[in-house]
Amino acid sequence: MTLVSTHWLDENLSKVKIIDCSWHMPSTGRDGYREYLKEHIPGAIFFDLDKNSEPNTDLPHMLPKSSYFQEVISNFGIINEDKIIFYDNSDIFSACRCWFTFFYFGHDPIKLAVLNGGLKKWKLDNKSISKTNELPKKSNYIVNEQKNLVKNIDDINKNIADQKFEVIDARSKKRFEGLEPEPRPGLRSGHIEKSKNLPFVECINKTNNTFKSKENLIKIFEKAGFDKSKNPIFTCGSGVTATVLSLAFRLINDNYSPIIYDGSWSEYGKIK
């Protein structure tokens, strides 16, 4: 599916599991869970991007161990056969990160989709809102980790020389070019050598947080100078907005499995 409309979800609320993945940069002062408690799509479960990440690292929201993820999703009452729809109230990027996380842990990609436009579009279309937070019955979710969907820092450094894949950075142009400081302290400015820049916001319609059309996305990737003969690997500040580009690329290539550099600039920017 990859993307579903607000109309489709409204017609299929009882047939899918819905996950609210709302997450915000610390500098915003916003709290995704508190906002979820105030309003969410009926039946939605809240997935905490920070809490449900690897605790034994100083890098932000890295993918957790498979055993941990399996337990968390079982507690959500989700089974492997479920169709899952992800959304957020944070410009669609955290929904894409959650979509990628389930993809990585082996949920059938055909059964995973992001709500196009997220909560913003849902409310613009006057769809129903809930405050009810029901505890689901525990299930027995089984993980099938797809380790090939993540690159590490050694892979990235080796690729600078052999150029087996394209590295595309989802950060803003100024951050990529080192013209403005990183929002996280202790990181140098700049970008990975030989990487290219495609700010994730270029793939999104600002008015309603929906993805741009397939035709426009093709033009956007071409303008970024992407070499179609090489596999794209997406990176960003902390592995979140990179997943927006990975989903956008899947929209123009159904056979593409999203691959990211999970450490992203939060890791690479520590290199002096």
N, C-alpha and C positions, 0 to 999 in steps of 0.2 A: 504493500500500500504506500508506504513512505510518507505521504501527506493525505489528510482527510479534511473536508470542509466542515464548517460549523453545522451546516444543514445535515450532512451525513451523520455526524456524531449525535445530533439531536434525535435523529430517527433510529439510532442504534445504541442508545444509552444502556439498555438492559443486556446487550449482547457482547459488551466489551468490558475490559478493566481500564480504568482511567487513572493516570498518575499525574498529580500536580508536582512539578519539579522546580517551582519558583525559587530563584536564588539571585542575590544581588551583591555587588561589590561592597566590601565593608565601608568604603567611603560614603556610600549612599545613606547609611543609617537605617536601611529598610530590613525587615525580617520576613522572609518568605513564609515561615510557618505561622506567624501571627496573622499575616494577611490571609493565609489559607483558612484559618479559623473564622475569620470575618466573612469570607465569601469564597466559594469554589464551585466548580461544576458538580452537579449532583452525582454522588457515588465516588467521587475522586478520593484517592489515597495520597497522602503527602510523602514525597521522597526527599529527604534532606541530603543535599549534594555534599556538604561538608562532613556531616556526621557519618554518612555511609561511604566513606573513602578510607584510604590506607592511613592508619594512625601513626605508624612507625616511620615517618618521614617528615622532613621540614618543608616539603613541597606541597602546595595546596591541592586539595581534592584529587589526589591520584587514585587510580583504580584500586579497589580493595582486593584482598585475597578472595579466591573463589569460594572458599568455605564460609567466609563471612557474608558475602553477597547471597549465597544460597540460603543462609539462615534468615537474612533480612527479607528476602522476597517470599520465602515460605511463611513468614510472619504476616506478610501482606495478604496471604490467602491466594496468591497467584499460582497457577499451574502452567506447565510448559505449553499446553494447548490453547491458552488464552490469547485472544487478540488484545493488544495493549495500545492505548492512545496516550501520548504524552503532551502536556501543555505547560505553560508558565505565564506569569504576568511580568516577565522580565525580558521583553524584546526577543523572545523565542530561542535565545542561545542556550539556556539551561535545559529546556525541553530537548533540544538537539543533543546535548551532552548525555542526558538520560537515555535517549534513543540509542546513542552509540554504545553506552554501557551495557544495555541489554543485548545489543548486537554482538558485542565482544564476548559476553558470557553465554552465547550460543542459542539465544531464543530465535525461533524461526523468523528471518527478516520479513517474510510475507505477512507476518502477524504483528509487525511493529509499525507504528505511524505517529507522526507529529500532527497536532491540530494546527492547521494553517491559520496563522493570525493569533493563536493562543487565546488567553482570557480576554484580551483587548477586543479582538474580533467577535468573540462569543457575546460580549456585552453590547458591542455595537449592533449586533444582530438581534438584540433583545431576547436572548435565550435565558432559560431559568437558572437561578443561582441558589445555592444551598449553604447552610451553616452546620448541617448535621455531620457528625464525625463518628461513624459506626466502626467498631472493631471487627475486622474480618476473621473468619475461622481459619486457623492455620492449615497450610497445605504442605506438600512435599515436593518443593521445586528442585529440579536437577540442573546443575550448571554444566556447560560444555565449553570451556574456555577456548577462545580463538586467539592465541598469542601472536599470530601473524598480523593482527590488526593494529599492533602497537610497535613503534620504533623507540629505541633507547638512544642515549647520547652517543654511544659507540657507533651505532648504525649511522647516525647523522654525520659524525666526523668522517667515517669511512667514505660516505657518499660524496663528500666535498671533492674527493680525489677521483672516484670512479664514476660519479654521476649516473647511477643506475635508476634513480628516481628523482622526480621534481619535488622540491620542498616549497610549499606555498604558505605564506604567513598571513594570518587573518587580522593582525593588528592594524591600527590606523597608519596612514602613510607617514605621519610625523614620528610616531614611535618606531616604525620600521627604519626610517632614515636617521634615527638618533637625534631628531630635532626637538623632542620633548622628553622629559624624564619618565621613567617607568613608575606606575602607581605603587608598586611594591618596593620597599626600601632595600638597599643593598645590591640592586641590579644595575649593571652598566646599560647604556643605551646602544641601539644598533640592531643588527640582525645576523642570522646565520649566513655565512659566506655562500654565495651562489644561489641563495633562496630568492623567491619572487614574492611580490606583495599583492594581495587582493583583500582589502578591508571587507570584513564579513557584511558590513552594513550595505554594501553595494548590491547584495543579493536580496535585500529585503525592502518591501514597500513601507515607507515611514508612516503612512497614514493609518494602516491597519495591521502592521506586522506580518503580512503575508509574504511568501516568497514570490519573486518575480517570475514571469512566464518562462517556460522552457526555452523559447526562442531568445529571450533576453539574456537568460543565464548562459547560453552558448556564446553569445556575443561578449558577455562580460569576461568569461574565461579566456576567450580568444584575445581580447584586448590586454589581458594580464600577461600575455606571451607564453601561455601554457603549451608545452610540447606534448601533444596527444600520444606520441609514441612511447612516452615514459609514464610510469605509474605515479599518480600524485600522492604526496604525503602532506598532511596539513598540520600546521603548528600555529601557535598564538602566544598569549601571555601565560596561560596556565592550563591549556588543554580543553577549554570550554568553547570559545568562539570558533576554534578550529573545526569543531563538529558541525557548525553551521555550513561551512564550506564543503565538508564531506557529504552532508545531506544534499546540498545544492548540486554537487557533482553527480550524486546518485540519481537526481531528478533528470539529468541529461544523459545518463548512462546506467541503465537498469542492472547491468552486470557488475558494476563497481561495488566492491566491499570497502567501506570506509576505513582508512588507515590514518592514524595520527601519531605525532610525537608527543607522548603524554606529559613529559616533563616540561616541554615547550620553553619559553624564555625564562620562566621562573627557575629553571635548572640551567639553561645555557647562558643566561645573563649573569650567572655567578662566576663564569670563567673570566679571569682578568687578562 
